[in-house]
């Protein structure tokens, strides 16, 4: 299986950095992974500290993997035990073909504790502080209010698959987290979107592209899909933030 081969190669090539753990979150951990369509979302814990030599080692490791099947979708954030407690702190990350810094969000932290997949070493409970419900819900509201709601007003974004998919799925998942206190995978989020009154044609489009054969595309549909998504998502986010903010 290409996924397992890529993970085994990554672990082998990370060995000089002496990782304490390697965990999967997202679709691979949540049981909704679609090989060739889903990203591989990983967290590696290194002994620390993160030095320039560490950064160079991470870059070398991921550059060696570039020719491997599925490597383009492999995203890995590198933590150290001493720097793991603060959800707002940014960490060394390889994603989209280059290094960057980004935080391990409260949602990711809860995923790791609830259903993270241990690929190597210690489980999350031994190295990562738990995520309290209140802090998780505050983050979810803030993410919807400060990131997604302003994005709805940027019309050009919503002709792209990634914005339609993530915008609607993240909203559905946020709704369930705030309402029920649990995290759900993307497949369940699609069903939740239908129950929440999202445009049926758009939900079907997402479903076909993620789980089946995508429908033929044309400019007229992309424009209509963007209008439907934005018309639904703006008021829906406003209502969610009002109810839980």
N, C-alpha and C positions, 0 to 999 in steps of 0.2 A: 504494500500500500504506500503510495508516494508520501502521504502525510507522515506516517510512522518512520519512513526512511529519512525524511527531512529532519524530524525531531531527533532521531538518533545521531545524525550527522552534526546537528547543532550542539548536542551534548558533548559529543566527542571533541569538537573543535573548541568548546568553551573550557575544556579540562585545564589548560594552563592558568585560567583565572580562578580555579578552585571554587566553583559555585557551591553554596550551601544548599540551594534548592532551585528547582525550575518548576513553575506552575503554569497551567493553562486556565484561562477564564474565557468569557464569551461563549461563542457557539460550540467550540470544541469541548468545553467543560459542561455546558448546559444541555447537551444531547441534541442540538439542532444543527450540527456541522454538516455542510454540503461541500464535499471535496471539489476543489476547482472553482467554487463560488464564494465560500466563506473565507474570511481572513483567519490567520492563526495568531491569536492574542496571547502573549506570554509575559510572565514576570520571572526574572532571574534574580536571586539574592546572592550577592558576592560578599566576601569577608570584609571588604573595605580596607582603607578608604578608596574612593574613586580618584585615581591619579591620571595624569596625562598618559602614562603607560597603559592604564586600564582602558582608557578611551581608544587608544590605538589598537589594543587587543580586540576590543569589540568590533571596531571597524574592519580589521583584518578578517575576523571570523565571519562577519556577514558578507563581506565581499567575496570570500571563497564560496559562499553558498549561492551566489547569484545565478549560476547556471542550473541549479537544482530545480526540478519541477515544484511549483507552488511557492518558491522563495519570495516572489514579489509580494505575496500577501502575508509574509511573516513579520510581525511587529513584536518587539521585545523591549521591555523596560527593565533597567538594572537598578535594584535597590541595595542598600546595605542595612544591617540591623540597626546601626546607630542613627540612620536617617529615615526610618520607616514609619515613624509615628504620626507625622504631620501630613494630612491629606492635601494640604495646599502646596506642599513643597514639590518642586520639579526635579525629575531624575533623568539621568542619561537614558536615552531611548533610541533604538533603531526602528525606523518606520518609513515606508515609501521610498526606500532606497538610500536613505542618508541618516546621519545622527541628528538628534534634536534633544530638547529637554521638555518633559511634560509630567504632570502629576499622576499619581495613582488615585483615581477619584474615589469618593465614598461608595459609588455603585460598584466599581471594580473590587474594592475591598470587601464589600458584603458578598459579592459573587464568590470571591476566593474562600471566604469562611463558610458559605452555605453549600457550595458545590464545586469548588475549585478542584482541578485534576492535578494530582502530584505526579510530575514526570521524573523528578529526581529529588532526593534529599528529604528535608523536614517538611511537614505539612504547614499550611499558613498559620494555624493556631499557635505554633511554636515560635514564629518569627514576626508576625504581623498583628498589631493591636486590633481588637474587635471594633466594629463600627456600630455605635449606638443608633437606635431607631430615629431619635430626634435629629441627629446630625445628618443621617441619610436623607430624611424627608426635607430638611432645610436645603440640602444641596439640590435635590430634584426640583423643588420649587424655583430655586434660583436659576438653575439651568434652563428651565422652561421660560422663565420671565426675562432673563438677561441675555440669553444666547438665541434660543429658538424664536421667541416672539419678534425681536427686531429683524431676524433673518426672513421672516414671512414677508416683510415689506420690500425685500430686495428681489423684485420680480424675475430678473434674469437667472437667478440661481435655480429656480424651480422647473426649468426645462431639462435639468439634469437628473438622471436616475437616482444618483446617490442622495440628493437633497430630498426628493420625494420619499424615497424609501426610509432614510434615517429620520426625517422629520416626522412622518406619521408613526413609524414604529416606536421611536423614542417617546412620543406623546402617549401612545397606548401603554407602554411599559411604565411611564411616569404615573399615569392614572391608577394603574393597579398597585404600584408601590405606595402611593399616597392613600389610596382607599383601603387596601387590604394588608399593607405592610410586607409584601413579598415581591420577589423579582421573578419575571417570567421570560421565557425564550421568545425569539422572533416569531415562530410559528403560532404560539399562543397569542402573541400581540396582534397578529393578523385577524384572528377570530375576534379579539377584543375590539379592534377597529370597526368591524361590522356591527357589533353590539352598541358601539358608541356613535353610530350614525355616519361614519366616514363614507365618502363617495364610493359606491360599489364598483364602478368601472376602474377606479384607481387601485382599490384593494385587490381586485382581480389581476390587474397589470403587475403589481408587486408580486403576487403569489405565483404567477406564471413565470416571471423572470427568475424567481428564487428557487422554485420547486419543479417547474415544468418547462415547456417550450415557450419562449417569449413570443408574444403576438407581433405581427408586422408593425414597423414603426414608420411614422410620417410626421411632417412638421405640424400639420393640423392637429394631430392627436397630442403631440408634445405641448403645444400651446394650450389646448383644452385641458389636458391633465394638470398643467401648472395652475390654471385658473381655478379648477375644481379643488385642488389641494390647498391653495392659499385661502380660498373663500371658506373652506371648512376649518383649517388649522388656526387661523388667527382668532376667531371668536372662541374656539374650543380651548385654546391655551389661556385666553383671558378668563374664561369661566373657571378653569382649573386653578389658576393662580388666586383668583378671588376666593374660591372655596377653601383652599388650603394654605394660602399665604398669610 
